[in-house]
């Protein structure tokens, strides 16, 4: 099964770190690390906030290709 989480890739593309994201969404850095390794997934509200912070469409966080 393919991973659907592209968070780590999007953070790299936007030159942001896990720590930066954790601070901006009010989560522990360990939680963000789990999101980036597909151990757990953020809820949809958090995904929307991440997309807004990165100024991207939420679909870029869950699809393999940009639309």
C-alpha positions in Angstrom: 0.0 0.0 0.0 1.3 3.4 -0.9 1.8 6.1 1.7 -0.6 8.9 1.2 1.1 11.4 3.4 3.3 13.9 1.6 3.9 16.2 4.6 7.6 15.6 4.9 8.1 16.3 1.2 6.0 19.5 1.3 8.0 20.7 4.3 11.2 20.2 2.5 9.9 21.9 -0.7 8.9 24.9 1.4 12.2 24.9 3.4 10.4 24.3 6.7 11.2 22.0 9.6 9.2 19.7 11.8 10.0 22.0 14.7 8.6 25.0 12.8 5.4 23.1 12.0 5.0 21.9 15.5 5.3 25.4 16.9 2.8 26.8 14.4 0.1 24.1 14.9 0.6 23.8 18.6 1.8 20.2 18.7 4.7 18.4 20.1 7.6 17.9 17.7 7.4 14.2 18.3 3.8 14.2 17.0 4.9 16.0 13.8 7.7 13.5 13.4 5.1 10.7 13.6 3.0 12.4 10.9 6.1 12.7 8.6 6.9 9.0 9.0 3.3 7.9 8.5 3.2 6.4 12.0 0.1 8.5 12.7 -1.9 11.0 10.7 -3.1 14.5 11.6 -6.8 15.1 11.6 -8.5 17.0 8.8 -8.7 20.2 10.7 -4.9 20.1 11.3 -4.2 19.1 7.7 -6.2 22.2 6.6 -4.2 24.4 9.0 -0.9 22.9 7.7 -2.0 23.6 4.1 -2.8 27.2 5.0 0.6 27.6 6.7 2.4 26.3 3.7 0.2 28.2 1.3 -0.7 25.0 -0.6 -3.9 23.1 -1.5 -4.7 20.5 1.0 -4.7 17.9 -1.8 -0.9 18.4 -2.1 -0.6 16.9 1.4 -2.4 13.7 0.5 -1.8 13.1 -3.2 1.3 11.8 -4.9 1.0 14.4 -7.7 0.2 18.0 -7.7 -3.1 18.9 -9.4 
